[in-house]
Amino acid sequence: MFVKRLILIGLKKVRMQIPSLFGRFSPFLLGLILYSGNLNAESWSWSGAYLIQPETLEYSGPVQIQVRDGLVEKISPSSPGKEPLYILPGFCDSHVTLGANSLGGQKDKHELELDLKQFLLHGFTHIQSIADPPWARELSESRKRNFVFPKILTLPPVLIADSKEVAGVKPSGYKILKSPEEAIAAVSSRGKGRAHLFLRHNQGEAFTIDGKLLYRMRSEAEKAGLELSVSTFGEEFANWEALSSEVKVLYHPIPEMPSLQPVAGNLIKQIWAPLFSIYYAQKEVGTPSFSEEWEKWTNWSPSFKERAMSKEALSTLAPLSESEKQEADREYESYLAFLRARKNLSLRILLGSGSGHQLLFPGISGWKELRILSDLIGPKEALRAATETTCTYLGAAHEGKIRVGKPADLLIFREDPLKNWDKLKTLKTVVTEMVKTEIVAPSSPEKKNEKKKSKSRKKG
């Protein structure tokens, strides 16, 4: 399968060359252009707004919404405004890897801060870090103490069976398992919380985690109060074992195959983040269609546009071979077909962007995943995945909802994104409880010229 290259392990310090990849502005200056700063205040209010209601995901309005001391204090009817606002709950992302820079390398501290800002500029107020070193937990605790958003939920080192794939590597974000005894001990001795397993099948290995061992691991984990989640990497046998053992949380897509039909029904009792964007980028990189898609992304997101790779840099990335591309296209369509045939799973879907994987950058990759889900299960259910389902799973205090007396995690748009996801680019304000962040998009060259002409006329 073409997806065998997906584990982010043994990353090297590959730096992003700013002059060649990102144009003439430095990322630091771009941050100032796009991010006007945090405005701390006791209270704010907006009138003439249309508010997404919990559960129904229908708009109510026009209303006035008041925020005081980090909570939604009041929602009341108001007169329509000249320019209506559309208010959604803060988004949540269940699968990011903070230490990977989306170009196959590690991030440094400066890149990390820029990327965390990118999550917020795209409306993601809570994220879950998977397969990151111990510093991610320290960062999470620090941000929690200082009420800094996006908030980060971290997982312990990922469990993975020993194989040639990880031979000679000592990754701090992983725990290598070499026997069934080590596998059982890894989940029975951790105590309450969450653990994550990478389930892979590599032929010829001395030790693999099969369905029986996975079932035992899940049972022992539950006895210890531990929730076990599994990444299957789209593999047929890994998905069979994860589904048949009824592990609570699955990551990566599931192919539409006759062999999986007997266990596919178990997914109604599980929750699942398909991570379609990872597979889309993997199969399309280096193709003309991906260049066109990249152009759409830069037009979609003002903040991403200012940091995106140039077309010239993008064109240097090698595509899959013809046979690999054909296989990848078949697999990807099979993944989409699985969910398309099971829209009843919409309440069980988590949004996971896979940010950190190749060409999946913070924030914009979450928007891409949202759009893919919307094409399959509809815009409202895709929004539910990005808000109520994922935020509740991550333990976000607002639970992906806007309610009086609850924390104010709000996304304020100038246009309605549910009518067209292109309107996500009209995000103007992000409220994260006690902090209001105003997003100022850079002016287009045309608008800048208009301003210059206007100033010249005034002087004349």
C-alpha positions as CSV (number, residue, x, y, z in Angstrom):
1,M,0.0,0.0,0.0
2,F,1.3,3.5,-0.8
3,V,0.5,4.7,2.7
4,K,3.4,2.7,4.2
5,R,5.4,5.9,4.5
6,L,3.2,7.7,7.0
7,I,4.8,7.2,10.4
8,L,6.5,10.4,11.5
9,I,9.5,8.8,13.1
10,G,13.2,9.7,13.2
11,L,12.6,13.2,11.8
12,K,15.6,15.2,10.9
13,K,16.1,18.9,11.4
14,V,14.9,20.0,8.0
15,R,14.5,23.7,8.1
16,M,12.0,25.7,6.0
17,Q,14.1,28.0,3.8
18,I,12.1,31.2,4.1
19,P,13.5,33.2,1.1
20,S,13.0,30.4,-1.4
21,L,9.7,29.0,0.0
22,F,7.8,31.9,1.4
23,G,8.4,35.0,-0.6
24,R,9.6,38.4,0.6
25,F,8.1,38.7,4.1
26,S,9.5,37.0,7.2
27,P,7.1,34.8,9.2
28,F,7.5,37.1,12.2
29,L,6.3,40.2,10.2
30,L,3.5,38.1,8.7
31,G,2.3,37.3,12.1
32,L,2.0,41.0,12.8
33,I,0.1,41.6,9.6
34,L,-2.5,38.9,10.2
35,Y,-2.7,38.8,14.0
36,S,-3.6,42.1,15.5
37,G,-3.1,40.9,19.0
38,N,-4.9,39.8,22.1
39,L,-7.5,42.2,23.5
40,N,-8.1,41.5,27.1
41,A,-11.3,43.0,28.5
42,E,-14.0,42.2,31.0
43,S,-16.8,42.1,28.5
44,W,-17.8,42.2,24.8
45,S,-21.0,42.1,22.9
46,W,-22.1,41.7,19.2
47,S,-25.5,42.6,17.8
48,G,-27.3,41.6,14.6
49,A,-25.6,38.2,14.8
50,Y,-26.7,34.8,13.7
51,L,-25.8,32.1,16.2
52,I,-25.4,28.3,15.6
53,Q,-27.6,26.4,18.0
54,P,-26.4,23.3,19.8
55,E,-27.5,19.9,18.4
56,T,-29.7,21.2,15.6
57,L,-26.9,23.3,14.1
58,E,-29.4,25.8,12.8
59,Y,-28.9,29.5,13.0
60,S,-31.0,31.6,15.4
61,G,-31.1,35.4,15.1
62,P,-30.6,38.1,14.7
63,V,-29.4,38.2,18.4
64,Q,-27.1,40.1,20.7
65,I,-24.6,37.9,22.4
66,Q,-22.7,39.2,25.5
67,V,-19.5,37.8,26.9
68,R,-18.3,38.6,30.4
69,D,-15.3,37.1,32.3
70,G,-14.8,34.4,29.8
71,L,-18.4,33.1,29.8
72,V,-21.4,33.7,27.5
73,E,-23.5,35.9,29.8
74,K,-26.6,36.6,27.7
75,I,-28.2,35.9,24.3
76,S,-31.2,38.0,23.4
77,P,-33.1,39.1,20.3
78,S,-31.7,42.2,18.5
79,S,-32.4,44.2,15.4
80,P,-30.7,43.2,12.2
81,G,-27.4,44.8,11.5
82,K,-26.1,46.4,8.3
83,E,-23.5,43.8,8.1
84,P,-24.7,40.5,9.7
85,L,-22.3,38.3,11.6
86,Y,-22.3,34.5,11.8
87,I,-21.0,33.0,15.0
88,L,-19.9,29.4,15.3
89,P,-18.3,27.5,18.3
90,G,-14.5,27.1,18.4
91,F,-13.2,24.2,16.3
92,C,-11.3,21.2,17.7
93,D,-8.7,19.0,16.0
94,S,-8.2,15.5,17.3
95,H,-5.0,14.6,15.5
96,V,-1.9,16.9,15.0
97,T,1.8,16.3,15.4
98,L,3.3,19.5,16.7
99,G,7.0,18.5,16.3
100,A,6.8,17.8,12.6
101,N,7.0,20.8,10.2
102,S,4.9,19.3,7.3
103,L,8.0,19.2,5.1
104,G,9.5,16.0,6.6
105,G,11.5,17.7,9.3
106,Q,11.4,18.8,12.9
107,K,10.2,22.2,14.1
108,D,12.3,24.6,16.1
109,K,10.7,26.7,18.9
110,H,10.1,29.7,16.6
111,E,8.2,27.6,14.0
112,L,6.2,26.0,16.8
113,E,4.9,29.3,18.0
114,L,4.0,30.4,14.5
115,D,2.2,27.1,13.9
116,L,0.2,27.3,17.1
117,K,-0.8,30.8,16.1
118,Q,-1.9,29.4,12.7
119,F,-4.3,27.0,14.4
120,L,-5.9,29.9,16.2
121,L,-6.1,32.0,13.1
122,H,-8.1,29.2,11.4
123,G,-10.5,28.9,14.4
124,F,-9.0,25.9,16.2
125,T,-9.1,26.5,19.9
126,H,-8.3,22.9,21.1
127,I,-6.0,20.4,19.5
128,Q,-4.8,16.9,20.4
129,S,-1.1,16.1,20.0
130,I,-0.1,12.6,18.9
131,A,3.4,11.1,18.6
132,D,5.2,14.1,20.1
133,P,8.1,14.1,22.5
134,P,7.7,14.9,26.2
135,W,8.1,18.7,25.6
136,A,4.6,18.6,24.2
137,R,3.2,17.7,27.6
138,E,5.3,20.5,29.2
139,L,4.0,23.0,26.6
140,S,0.4,21.8,27.2
141,E,0.7,22.3,31.0
142,S,2.3,25.7,30.5
143,R,-0.4,27.0,28.2
144,K,-3.1,25.6,30.5
145,R,-1.7,27.5,33.5
146,N,-1.4,30.7,31.5
147,F,-4.8,30.4,29.8
148,V,-3.2,30.4,26.4
149,F,-5.0,29.1,23.3
150,P,-5.1,26.9,21.4
151,K,-5.2,24.5,24.3
152,I,-3.3,21.3,23.8
153,L,-4.2,17.8,24.9
154,T,-1.3,15.4,24.8
155,L,-1.0,11.6,24.7
156,P,1.7,9.4,26.3
157,P,4.3,7.9,23.9
158,V,2.6,6.0,21.1
159,L,2.8,2.2,21.4
160,I,4.2,0.4,18.3
161,A,5.5,-3.1,17.7
162,D,9.2,-3.5,17.0
163,S,10.0,-3.8,13.3
164,K,12.6,-3.0,10.7
165,E,10.7,0.2,10.2
166,V,11.8,1.5,13.6
167,A,15.1,-0.4,13.9
168,G,18.0,1.7,15.1
169,V,15.7,4.7,16.0
170,K,15.2,5.9,19.5
171,P,12.1,8.2,19.1
172,S,11.0,10.0,22.2
173,G,7.4,10.1,21.1
174,Y,7.1,6.3,20.8
175,K,7.3,3.2,23.0
176,I,8.6,0.2,21.2
177,L,7.0,-3.1,22.1
178,K,9.0,-6.3,21.6
179,S,6.7,-9.0,23.0
180,P,3.1,-9.7,24.0
181,E,4.1,-9.3,27.7
182,E,5.4,-5.8,27.0
183,A,2.3,-5.0,25.1
184,I,0.0,-6.0,28.0
185,A,2.2,-4.3,30.6
186,A,2.2,-1.1,28.5
187,V,-1.6,-0.7,28.9
188,S,-2.2,-2.3,32.3
189,S,0.4,-0.3,34.2
190,R,-0.3,3.3,32.9
191,G,-3.3,4.0,35.1
192,K,-6.3,6.1,34.0
193,G,-6.1,8.3,30.9
194,R,-5.5,7.5,27.2
195,A,-3.0,5.5,25.2
196,H,-2.5,5.3,21.5
197,L,-1.3,2.3,19.4
198,F,0.1,2.3,15.9
199,L,-1.2,-1.0,14.4
200,R,0.8,-2.1,11.4
201,H,1.4,-5.4,9.6
202,N,4.9,-5.9,8.4
203,Q,5.6,-9.4,6.9
204,G,8.5,-11.4,8.3
205,E,8.6,-9.6,11.7
206,A,9.3,-11.7,14.8
207,F,6.5,-9.9,16.7
208,T,3.3,-8.3,15.6
209,I,0.1,-7.3,17.4
210,D,-2.7,-9.4,16.1
211,G,-6.4,-9.3,16.8
212,K,-6.3,-11.6,19.8
213,L,-3.5,-9.6,21.5
214,L,-5.3,-6.3,20.6
215,Y,-8.5,-7.6,22.3
216,R,-6.5,-8.5,25.4
217,M,-4.8,-5.1,25.4
218,R,-8.2,-3.3,25.1
219,S,-9.6,-5.4,28.0
220,E,-6.6,-4.8,30.3
221,A,-6.7,-1.1,29.4
222,E,-10.4,-0.9,30.4
223,K,-9.7,-2.6,33.7
224,A,-7.1,0.0,34.5
225,G,-9.4,2.9,33.4
226,L,-7.3,3.5,30.3
227,E,-8.9,4.4,26.9
228,L,-7.0,2.7,24.0
229,S,-7.1,4.3,20.6
230,V,-5.7,2.8,17.4
231,S,-4.2,4.1,14.1
232,T,-4.8,1.6,11.4
233,F,-3.1,3.5,8.4
234,G,-5.9,2.4,6.1
235,E,-4.8,-1.2,6.1
236,E,-7.3,-4.0,5.6
237,F,-6.1,-6.3,8.3
238,A,-5.4,-3.6,10.9
239,N,-8.9,-2.2,10.4
240,W,-10.4,-5.7,10.7
241,E,-8.6,-6.2,14.1
242,A,-9.4,-2.7,15.4
243,L,-13.1,-3.1,14.4
244,S,-13.5,-6.6,15.7
245,S,-11.8,-5.9,19.0
246,E,-14.1,-2.8,19.4
247,V,-11.4,-0.5,20.4
248,K,-13.2,2.7,21.3
249,V,-11.4,5.2,19.0
250,L,-10.0,4.6,15.5
251,Y,-7.8,6.9,13.4
252,H,-7.2,6.7,9.6
253,P,-9.6,5.7,6.9
254,I,-11.3,2.4,6.4
255,P,-11.5,0.8,2.9
256,E,-14.8,-0.3,1.4
257,M,-14.0,-4.0,1.1
258,P,-16.2,-7.2,1.3
259,S,-13.8,-8.7,3.9
260,L,-14.6,-5.9,6.3
261,Q,-18.4,-6.1,6.0
262,P,-18.8,-8.5,9.0
263,V,-17.2,-6.1,11.4
264,A,-18.0,-2.7,9.9
265,G,-21.2,-2.5,11.9
266,N,-19.2,-2.3,15.1
267,L,-18.2,1.2,14.2
268,I,-21.5,2.5,15.4
269,K,-20.2,1.8,18.9
270,Q,-16.8,3.4,18.2
271,I,-15.7,6.9,17.3
272,W,-13.5,7.5,14.2
273,A,-11.3,10.2,12.7
274,P,-10.8,9.3,9.0
275,L,-7.8,11.6,8.4
276,F,-8.7,11.8,4.7
277,S,-6.5,14.8,4.1
278,I,-3.3,12.8,4.8
279,Y,-4.1,10.4,2.0
280,Y,-5.3,13.1,-0.4
281,A,-2.0,15.0,0.0
282,Q,0.0,11.7,-0.3
283,K,-1.5,10.7,-3.6
284,E,-1.7,14.2,-5.2
285,V,1.7,15.7,-4.3
286,G,3.7,16.7,-7.4
287,T,0.7,16.6,-9.8
288,P,-0.8,19.6,-11.7
289,S,-4.1,19.0,-9.9
290,F,-2.3,19.5,-6.5
291,S,-0.8,22.7,-7.7
292,E,-4.4,23.9,-8.6
293,E,-5.6,22.7,-5.2
294,W,-2.7,24.6,-3.5
295,E,-3.8,27.8,-5.4
296,K,-7.3,27.3,-4.0
297,W,-5.9,26.9,-0.4
298,T,-3.9,30.1,-0.7
299,N,-7.0,32.0,-1.9
300,W,-9.1,30.4,0.8
301,S,-6.9,31.3,3.8
302,P,-5.3,34.8,4.0
303,S,-3.0,33.7,6.8
304,F,-1.9,30.5,5.0
305,K,-1.2,32.4,1.8
306,E,1.4,34.6,3.5
307,R,3.3,31.5,4.6
308,A,2.6,29.0,1.8
309,M,5.3,27.5,-0.4
310,S,5.8,29.2,-3.8
311,K,4.6,27.4,-6.9
312,E,8.2,27.0,-7.9
313,A,9.1,25.2,-4.6
314,L,5.9,23.1,-4.9
315,S,6.9,21.9,-8.4
316,T,10.1,20.4,-7.1
317,L,8.3,17.8,-5.1
318,A,8.3,14.3,-6.7
319,P,5.0,12.7,-7.5
320,L,4.2,9.0,-7.1
321,S,5.0,6.7,-10.0
322,E,2.2,6.0,-12.4
323,S,1.5,2.6,-10.9
324,E,1.6,4.0,-7.3
325,K,-0.7,6.9,-8.3
326,Q,-3.3,4.4,-9.8
327,E,-3.2,2.3,-6.6
328,A,-3.4,5.4,-4.4
329,D,-6.4,6.7,-6.4
330,R,-8.2,3.4,-6.0
331,E,-7.5,3.2,-2.3
332,Y,-8.6,6.8,-1.7
333,E,-11.9,6.3,-3.5
334,S,-12.4,3.2,-1.5
335,Y,-11.9,5.2,1.7
336,L,-14.5,7.8,0.6
337,A,-16.9,5.1,-0.4
338,F,-16.9,3.5,3.0
339,L,-18.2,6.7,4.7
340,R,-20.4,7.7,1.8
341,A,-22.3,4.4,2.3
342,R,-22.6,4.9,6.1
343,K,-23.8,8.4,6.7
344,N,-25.5,7.1,9.9
345,L,-22.0,7.3,11.4
346,S,-22.0,11.1,11.3
347,L,-22.5,11.4,15.0
348,R,-19.4,9.2,15.6
349,I,-17.0,11.2,13.4
350,L,-14.1,13.2,14.8
351,L,-12.3,15.8,12.9
352,G,-8.6,15.0,12.6
353,S,-6.4,17.0,10.2
354,G,-3.1,15.1,10.4
355,S,-1.3,18.4,10.6
356,G,2.4,17.7,10.6
357,H,2.3,15.1,7.8
358,Q,3.6,16.0,4.4
359,L,2.1,19.3,3.2
360,L,-0.6,19.4,5.9
361,F,0.0,22.7,7.6
362,P,-1.7,23.8,10.8
363,G,-5.2,25.2,10.4
364,I,-5.6,25.0,6.7
365,S,-5.4,21.2,6.8
366,G,-8.3,21.2,9.3
367,W,-10.3,23.3,6.9
368,K,-9.5,20.8,4.1
369,E,-10.7,17.9,6.2
370,L,-13.8,19.8,7.1
371,R,-14.6,20.2,3.4
372,I,-13.9,16.5,2.5
373,L,-16.3,15.5,5.4
374,S,-18.9,18.0,4.1
375,D,-18.8,16.4,0.7
376,L,-19.5,13.0,2.2
377,I,-22.0,13.6,5.1
378,G,-23.2,17.2,4.5
379,P,-22.1,20.6,5.9
380,K,-24.0,20.4,9.2
381,E,-22.7,17.0,10.1
382,A,-19.1,18.1,9.1
383,L,-19.5,21.1,11.4
384,R,-20.7,18.8,14.2
385,A,-17.6,16.7,13.8
386,A,-15.4,19.8,14.0
387,T,-17.3,21.1,17.1
388,E,-19.6,19.1,19.3
389,T,-18.2,15.6,18.7
390,T,-14.4,16.4,18.6
391,C,-14.5,19.1,21.3
392,T,-16.5,16.9,23.7
393,Y,-14.0,14.0,23.1
394,L,-11.1,16.3,23.8
395,G,-12.7,17.6,27.0
396,A,-12.9,21.2,25.8
397,A,-14.9,23.2,28.3
398,H,-17.3,24.7,25.7
399,E,-18.0,21.2,24.3
400,G,-18.2,22.7,20.8
401,K,-21.4,24.6,21.7
402,I,-22.5,28.2,22.4
403,R,-24.6,28.3,25.6
404,V,-25.4,30.9,28.2
405,G,-23.3,30.4,31.3
406,K,-20.6,28.3,29.5
407,P,-17.1,29.2,28.3
408,A,-17.0,31.6,25.3
409,D,-15.1,29.9,22.5
410,L,-16.5,31.8,19.5
411,L,-15.7,32.2,15.9
412,I,-17.2,35.3,14.3
413,F,-17.5,35.4,10.5
414,R,-18.5,38.2,8.1
415,E,-20.2,35.7,5.9
416,D,-22.0,32.3,6.4
417,P,-19.4,29.5,6.1
418,L,-22.2,26.8,6.1
419,K,-23.4,28.1,2.7
420,N,-19.9,27.7,1.3
421,W,-16.8,26.6,3.1
422,D,-14.9,29.3,1.1
423,K,-16.4,31.7,3.5
424,L,-14.2,30.4,6.3
425,K,-11.8,33.0,5.0
426,T,-14.1,35.7,6.4
427,L,-13.2,34.7,10.0
428,K,-12.7,38.1,11.6
429,T,-12.7,37.4,15.4
430,V,-11.7,34.5,17.6
431,V,-12.9,34.6,21.2
432,T,-11.1,32.2,23.6
433,E,-12.8,32.9,26.9
434,M,-10.9,35.9,28.4
435,V,-9.2,36.9,25.2
436,K,-10.4,38.3,21.9
437,T,-8.2,38.0,18.8
438,E,-9.0,40.2,15.9
439,I,-7.8,38.9,12.5
440,V,-6.7,41.5,10.0
441,A,-6.3,40.2,6.5
442,P,-3.6,41.8,4.5
443,S,-4.9,44.2,1.8
444,S,-4.8,43.0,-1.8
445,P,-2.6,44.9,-4.3
446,E,-5.7,46.4,-5.9
447,K,-7.0,47.8,-2.6
448,K,-3.5,49.1,-1.8
449,N,-3.4,51.0,-5.1
450,E,-6.9,52.3,-4.5
451,K,-5.8,53.7,-1.1
452,K,-2.7,55.3,-2.7
453,K,-4.9,56.9,-5.4
454,S,-7.3,58.1,-2.7
455,K,-4.5,59.7,-0.7
456,S,-3.1,61.4,-3.8
457,R,-6.5,62.9,-4.7
458,K,-6.9,64.2,-1.1
459,K,-3.5,65.8,-1.3
460,G,-4.4,67.4,-4.7
